[in-house]
């Protein structure tokens, strides 16, 4: 089961990468949460593959990869809001690919804000 999940995620990454290049965008590269934190969000055109670990409220969740975790604020300057769910955490366990999150400190906590959602895929258990 782990091999099929890994293969699924690899295919997802390839498809997202190809779709970014097909749109004529500048070159994107995948980075980890830790790389993003170390760069304080200054990553150029970057993509992150995150698993939604915990839904804190409808517009705030904890996203994580193998290197760390960070809060994800879904509100943005463009007005598009992804609702992570409610108390039951509807999107808990989902995988998401996001682009160009902005580094934001809110009440002493670092969060990713103003990101673009490229893919949202149900988790594989």
Order of alpha helices (4+ residues) and beta strands (2+ residues): alpha-beta-alpha-beta-beta-beta-beta-beta-beta-beta
